[in-house]
């Protein structure tokens, strides 16, 4: 998921943003989507778990204990993995584009400061099911949008490209 912020100095998001961004500039917050399951999905998963437990226990009545032990251990590992994922912090990235500079920050890296006028967005669509976005400057190349889905990357790419394009057309 992504959100667009107008975040002048002194506002709560200014502290979280890639340093401070002036009014009229683009500030994107990119975050891994962790939507909750709907009630229907929870009921479906519960029914599947009950059926899975029943099929794991039935062999135990005939004296085969290895299959039920393996099935119950597998369900416990799955429940633990889901709980760990639920408690872990979702991946987050910030991209701030001002008239003279571009700042990028993620959970995996420190803030990267690039000159906005000489930075371009490069889209690498290796296949129809994959899209990688890069910010390329004279000095370096950074991949952005690690935490976004394909549709979200397709949605933000024109926004970023348009903002960078306006900066290169604007007089210095």
N, C-alpha and C positions, 0 to 999 in steps of 0.2 A: 504494500500500500504506500501511497505517497501523499503528501500534503504540501500546499504552497502557502508560505507565510509572508506577511509584510511585518517585519520585525525591527522597528526602530530601537535605538539605544534605550536602556532603562526598562524595557519590557521583560517579562519572565522568560520568554523563549530566547531573548538575546544572550543570556548566559549559556544556554545549551547550544546555540547556533555556532557556526564556524566563525568564532570571534564576534564582532558586531557588524551588522549590515545596515547601510543607510536606506532611507525611504526610497521607493521607486525601483528597488533592485529585486532580483529573483532569489528567494530562499526556499529550497526544496528540502523536505525531510523525507527520506526514503526509509521504510521500515518493513521488515518481514511481516507478512500477513499471517496472523494467528487467530483466525475466526473460530468462534465457538461452534460446536455441533448443535444442530437444531434438535428440538424435542423428538421429532420423528426419527432422526438419525440415532439418537441415544436409545430409543426403544428398539430399533432394529439391531444395534450392537448388543444390547442386553439379551434379546432373543437369540442372537447368534452365539453368544457366550453360554447361555443356558443349554442350547443344543450341543455345543462343543463339549461342555462338561458332561452332559449325559452320554455322549458317545465315548468319552474318555473313561467313564466309570463302568459302562456295560462290560468291557473286557475283564474288568476286575472280578466280576461275578463268576466268570469262567476260570479264574485262577491266574490270569495273565496280568501281572502287576507293573511290568515295565512300561507299557503304553500309558496307563493313567498317571504314573509318576512323571513321565516325560511331558505329557499334555499339561499337567498342572504346573510344572516348572516353566514351561513355555508361556503359559498365560501369566504367571507371576512376573517373568522377565518383561513381557509386553506391557503389563500394567506399570511396572517400574519405569520403563522407558517413556511411557506416556506421561507419567507424573514428573519425571526429570525434565522432559521437554516443556511441560506446562510451567514449571518453576524457573526455567532458564530465561534469561533476558533475550528478547528478540533482537536480531541484528538490525542496526540502525546506521544510516549514513546521512550526512548533511552536505548540501551543495549550495554555496552562496555565490551569486554572480553579480558583481558591481560593475560600474562603468570602467574601472581601471584594473580590477583584480578579480580573481576567481579563487575561492577557498573551498577545499574539500576535506571532510573529516569522516572517519568511520570508526567503528569499534576496533577494527584491526590495525588502524594506522593513526599517526598523529596528523595534525592539520597540515595540509599541503597548500601552498600559496603559489598561484600561477598568474602570469599576465593575461588578463581577459581578452585583450584585443588580438593576441597572437595564438589563442587557444581555439581549437576546432573540435567538434564532436564527430567521432568516427564510429560508424555502425558496422559491426562485423556479423553478418547474418550467414554463418557457415552452413546452416540448413534452415528449412522453413520452421523448424521447431526450436531453434536456438538463436538468440540475439545477444551479442555482447556490445556494450557501449564503452567507448574510450574517450577520454579528454586528452587531446594531443597538443603539446606545445613544443616550442623549439627545444626546450630543455628536457622534457620527459613526457611519458605516456602513462596514464592511470586508467584502470578499469573502474567503472562506476556501476551501481545498480546490481551488485551481487545478490542482494536480498529481495529483489523484485521478480515477479513472474513475467512471462513473455509478454502478456497483454499490457502489464504496467510499464514495461520497458518501451513498448511501442507507443504508449500514451505520452510518456515524458520526453522521448527523444525529440519530437518536433518543438516542444516548449524550450528545451535547452538550446537546440539549434537556432531557433528564432531569436532567443535572447542574445546568443553569441553573434549571430548575423547582424543584429541591430547595433551591436558595439563596434563591429568592424566597419559599418557604413557611417556611423556617427563621426563627426569631426573631432579630432583630438583636442 
